[in-house]
Amino acid sequence: MDATTLTDRALLRLSGQDARGFIQGLVTSDVAGELPVWAGLLTPQGKCLFDFIVWADGDDLLLDCEAEAAKDLAKRLTIYRLRRPIRIEREDGLAVHWSPTGESGSSDPRLPELGRRWLGLAGESAAGWREHRLRLGVCEGRAELGDLLWLECNAAELNGVSFNKGCFVGQENTARMNWRQKVNRRLVVIEGDGGARTRIAYPELGLSVVHVRADDIPEAAIVPSWLKAGLQA
Protein backbone atom coordinates (compact mmCIF):
# COMPACT_ATOMS: atom_id res chain seq x y z
CA MET A 1 0.00 0.00 0.00
CA ASP A 2 1.30 3.47 -0.89
CA ALA A 3 2.37 5.76 1.96
CA THR A 4 -0.34 8.42 1.57
CA THR A 5 -2.08 8.73 4.96
CA LEU A 6 -1.95 12.13 6.67
CA THR A 7 -1.73 10.96 10.27
CA ASP A 8 -2.02 14.50 11.66
CA ARG A 9 -5.56 14.77 10.26
CA ALA A 10 -8.85 13.45 11.63
CA LEU A 11 -12.43 13.26 10.38
CA LEU A 12 -15.61 14.43 12.07
CA ARG A 13 -18.88 13.05 10.73
CA LEU A 14 -21.98 15.24 10.75
CA SER A 15 -25.18 13.30 10.16
CA GLY A 16 -28.86 13.78 10.71
CA GLN A 17 -31.47 16.25 9.51
CA ASP A 18 -30.05 18.85 7.11
CA ALA A 19 -26.40 18.61 8.14
CA ARG A 20 -25.46 20.81 5.18
CA GLY A 21 -27.89 23.50 6.21
CA PHE A 22 -26.46 23.47 9.72
CA ILE A 23 -22.86 23.94 8.55
CA GLN A 24 -23.85 26.37 5.79
CA GLY A 25 -24.91 28.96 8.35
CA LEU A 26 -21.67 28.66 10.33
CA VAL A 27 -18.64 28.35 8.07
CA THR A 28 -16.98 30.69 5.61
CA SER A 29 -17.38 28.66 2.41
CA ASP A 30 -20.46 27.55 0.48
CA VAL A 31 -21.13 23.90 1.31
CA ALA A 32 -24.45 23.81 -0.57
CA GLY A 33 -22.73 23.06 -3.87
CA GLU A 34 -19.92 20.82 -5.04
CA LEU A 35 -17.54 19.49 -2.40
CA PRO A 36 -14.81 19.37 -1.15
CA VAL A 37 -14.23 22.97 -0.10
CA TRP A 38 -11.85 24.55 2.39
CA ALA A 39 -13.61 26.51 5.13
CA GLY A 40 -13.07 28.21 8.44
CA LEU A 41 -15.11 28.45 11.62
CA LEU A 42 -14.53 31.92 13.02
CA THR A 43 -15.21 33.98 16.10
CA PRO A 44 -17.93 36.63 15.79
CA GLN A 45 -15.08 39.11 15.24
CA GLY A 46 -13.89 37.18 12.18
CA LYS A 47 -10.84 35.48 13.70
CA CYS A 48 -9.96 31.88 12.88
CA LEU A 49 -10.83 29.20 15.40
CA PHE A 50 -10.59 26.16 13.12
CA ASP A 51 -10.00 25.40 9.47
CA PHE A 52 -10.99 22.20 7.67
CA ILE A 53 -11.93 20.67 4.35
CA VAL A 54 -15.59 19.68 3.98
CA TRP A 55 -16.39 16.44 2.13
CA ALA A 56 -19.72 14.86 1.22
CA ASP A 57 -20.55 11.27 2.13
CA GLY A 58 -24.11 10.74 0.95
CA ASP A 59 -26.28 13.00 3.10
CA ASP A 60 -23.54 13.22 5.72
CA LEU A 61 -20.64 15.65 5.81
CA LEU A 62 -17.10 14.79 6.80
CA LEU A 63 -14.82 17.49 8.19
CA ASP A 64 -11.17 16.84 7.39
CA CYS A 65 -9.51 18.70 10.28
CA GLU A 66 -6.35 18.91 12.35
CA ALA A 67 -6.31 15.82 14.59
CA GLU A 68 -5.27 17.78 17.68
CA ALA A 69 -8.20 20.15 17.17
CA ALA A 70 -10.90 17.56 16.42
CA LYS A 71 -12.26 17.31 19.97
CA ASP A 72 -12.43 21.09 20.38
CA LEU A 73 -14.05 21.52 16.97
CA ALA A 74 -16.72 18.94 17.82
CA LYS A 75 -17.38 20.72 21.11
CA ARG A 76 -17.72 24.09 19.36
CA LEU A 77 -20.14 22.71 16.78
CA THR A 78 -22.19 21.11 19.54
CA ILE A 79 -22.70 24.56 21.07
CA TYR A 80 -24.22 25.78 17.80
CA ARG A 81 -26.29 22.64 17.28
CA LEU A 82 -28.83 23.53 20.00
CA ARG A 83 -31.83 21.20 19.53
CA ARG A 84 -31.14 20.22 15.92
CA PRO A 85 -31.27 16.43 15.36
CA ILE A 86 -27.67 16.30 14.15
CA ARG A 87 -24.94 13.95 15.32
CA ILE A 88 -21.32 15.14 15.53
CA GLU A 89 -18.85 12.32 16.07
CA ARG A 90 -15.32 11.21 15.26
CA GLU A 91 -15.10 9.02 12.15
CA ASP A 92 -12.32 6.55 12.90
CA GLY A 93 -13.13 4.19 10.04
CA LEU A 94 -11.64 6.52 7.44
CA ALA A 95 -8.44 8.51 7.07
CA VAL A 96 -7.26 11.45 4.98
CA HIS A 97 -4.86 10.67 2.14
CA TRP A 98 -2.59 12.87 0.04
CA SER A 99 -0.32 12.55 -2.96
CA PRO A 100 1.58 15.37 -4.68
CA THR A 101 0.75 13.89 -8.07
CA GLY A 102 -1.58 11.37 -9.69
CA GLU A 103 -5.28 11.05 -10.40
CA SER A 104 -6.63 9.73 -7.11
CA GLY A 105 -9.30 11.68 -5.26
CA SER A 106 -9.81 15.39 -5.79
CA SER A 107 -7.56 18.35 -6.33
CA ASP A 108 -6.96 20.20 -3.08
CA PRO A 109 -9.67 22.91 -3.02
CA ARG A 110 -7.21 25.55 -1.82
CA LEU A 111 -4.64 25.25 -4.59
CA PRO A 112 -4.23 22.60 -7.30
CA GLU A 113 -0.45 22.57 -6.81
CA LEU A 114 -0.99 21.15 -3.32
CA GLY A 115 -1.81 17.82 -4.98
CA ARG A 116 -4.54 15.24 -4.67
CA ARG A 117 -6.57 14.45 -1.57
CA TRP A 118 -9.03 11.65 -0.78
CA LEU A 119 -10.60 9.65 2.04
CA GLY A 120 -10.14 5.93 2.59
CA LEU A 121 -8.88 3.27 4.97
CA ALA A 122 -5.76 4.23 6.88
CA GLY A 123 -2.43 3.04 5.53
CA GLU A 124 1.21 4.00 5.82
CA SER A 125 2.01 7.54 6.83
CA ALA A 126 2.71 10.03 4.04
CA ALA A 127 6.01 11.88 4.02
CA GLY A 128 6.68 15.40 2.80
CA TRP A 129 3.24 16.98 3.10
CA ARG A 130 4.17 19.79 5.50
CA GLU A 131 7.18 20.96 3.51
CA HIS A 132 5.28 20.65 0.24
CA ARG A 133 2.46 22.80 1.63
CA LEU A 134 4.67 25.42 3.23
CA ARG A 135 6.88 25.87 0.18
CA LEU A 136 3.71 26.74 -1.71
CA GLY A 137 3.02 29.41 0.92
CA VAL A 138 -0.09 27.68 2.30
CA CYS A 139 -0.77 27.70 6.04
CA GLU A 140 -3.20 25.57 8.05
CA GLY A 141 -4.03 24.56 11.61
CA ARG A 142 -4.33 26.44 14.86
CA ALA A 143 -0.61 27.01 15.41
CA GLU A 144 -0.38 28.83 12.08
CA LEU A 145 -3.85 30.38 11.64
CA GLY A 146 -5.36 30.53 15.10
CA ASP A 147 -6.81 33.83 16.33
CA LEU A 148 -5.94 35.72 13.13
CA LEU A 149 -8.48 37.51 10.98
CA TRP A 150 -9.59 35.09 8.28
CA LEU A 151 -8.59 37.27 5.34
CA GLU A 152 -5.14 37.77 6.89
CA CYS A 153 -4.81 33.98 6.56
CA ASN A 154 -5.04 34.44 2.76
CA ALA A 155 -8.46 32.79 2.73
CA ALA A 156 -9.78 34.81 -0.20
CA GLU A 157 -6.84 33.81 -2.40
CA LEU A 158 -7.10 30.14 -1.36
CA ASN A 159 -10.85 29.71 -1.98
CA GLY A 160 -11.67 29.72 1.72
CA VAL A 161 -14.53 32.21 1.76
CA SER A 162 -17.71 32.93 -0.18
CA PHE A 163 -19.10 36.45 -0.13
CA ASN A 164 -22.30 35.37 -1.91
CA LYS A 165 -23.53 32.45 0.23
CA GLY A 166 -25.23 34.39 3.00
CA CYS A 167 -24.51 34.58 6.70
CA PHE A 168 -21.75 32.81 8.59
CA VAL A 169 -20.13 33.41 11.96
CA GLY A 170 -17.75 36.36 11.65
CA GLN A 171 -19.19 37.45 8.32
CA GLU A 172 -19.67 41.13 9.15
CA ASN A 173 -16.03 41.97 9.78
CA THR A 174 -14.80 39.63 7.05
CA ALA A 175 -17.13 41.17 4.45
CA ARG A 176 -16.19 44.70 5.55
CA MET A 177 -12.49 43.99 5.06
CA ASN A 178 -13.17 42.56 1.63
CA TRP A 179 -15.38 45.48 0.59
CA ARG A 180 -12.72 47.96 1.66
CA GLN A 181 -10.02 45.82 0.00
CA LYS A 182 -7.96 46.47 3.08
CA VAL A 183 -6.06 43.49 4.46
CA ASN A 184 -3.28 45.20 6.37
CA ARG A 185 -1.47 42.11 7.58
CA ARG A 186 -0.69 38.77 6.00
CA LEU A 187 0.43 35.32 7.03
CA VAL A 188 3.49 34.29 5.02
CA VAL A 189 6.07 31.51 5.03
CA ILE A 190 9.72 32.55 5.08
CA GLU A 191 13.05 30.82 4.70
CA GLY A 192 14.89 30.69 8.05
CA ASP A 193 14.00 32.34 11.36
CA GLY A 194 11.22 34.91 11.45
CA GLY A 195 12.29 36.53 14.71
CA ALA A 196 9.68 38.27 16.87
CA ARG A 197 7.02 37.99 14.16
CA THR A 198 7.15 34.18 14.07
CA ARG A 199 3.91 32.28 14.63
CA ILE A 200 5.64 28.90 14.48
CA ALA A 201 9.06 27.75 13.28
CA TYR A 202 9.99 24.48 11.61
CA PRO A 203 13.77 24.37 12.05
CA GLU A 204 13.98 20.88 10.54
CA LEU A 205 12.64 22.39 7.30
CA GLY A 206 14.42 25.72 7.57
CA LEU A 207 11.03 27.49 7.40
CA SER A 208 8.91 29.75 9.63
CA VAL A 209 5.39 31.13 9.47
CA VAL A 210 5.19 34.84 10.25
CA HIS A 211 2.41 37.41 10.59
CA VAL A 212 3.55 40.68 9.02
CA ARG A 213 2.31 43.92 7.56
CA ALA A 214 1.31 43.54 3.93
CA ASP A 215 3.55 46.48 3.01
CA ASP A 216 6.55 44.99 4.83
CA ILE A 217 6.90 41.46 3.48
CA PRO A 218 10.35 40.05 4.42
CA GLU A 219 12.87 39.46 1.65
CA ALA A 220 13.09 35.82 2.73
CA ALA A 221 9.34 35.31 2.23
CA ILE A 222 8.01 32.68 -0.14
CA VAL A 223 5.64 34.66 -2.36
CA PRO A 224 4.05 32.35 -4.95
CA SER A 225 1.98 33.76 -7.79
CA TRP A 226 -1.35 33.20 -5.99
CA LEU A 227 -0.19 35.35 -3.04
CA LYS A 228 1.52 37.96 -5.17
CA ALA A 229 -1.80 38.67 -6.89
CA GLY A 230 -3.46 39.25 -3.51
CA LEU A 231 -0.71 41.57 -2.31
CA GLN A 232 -0.99 43.66 -5.47
CA ALA A 233 -4.78 43.98 -5.30
Secondary structure, DSSP 8 states (H G I E B T S, - for coil): --EEE-TTEEEEEEEETTHHHHHHTTSSS--SSSS-EEEEEE-TTSBEEEEEEEEEETTEEEEEEEGGGHHHHHHHHHHHHTT--EEEEE-TT-EEEEESSSSSSEE-SS-GGG-EEEEES--EE--SHHHHHHHTT---SHHHHTTSBGGGGTTTTTT---SSS---TTHHHHHHHHHHT---EEEEEEES--GGGEEEEETTTTEEEEEEETT---TTEE--HHHHHHHH-
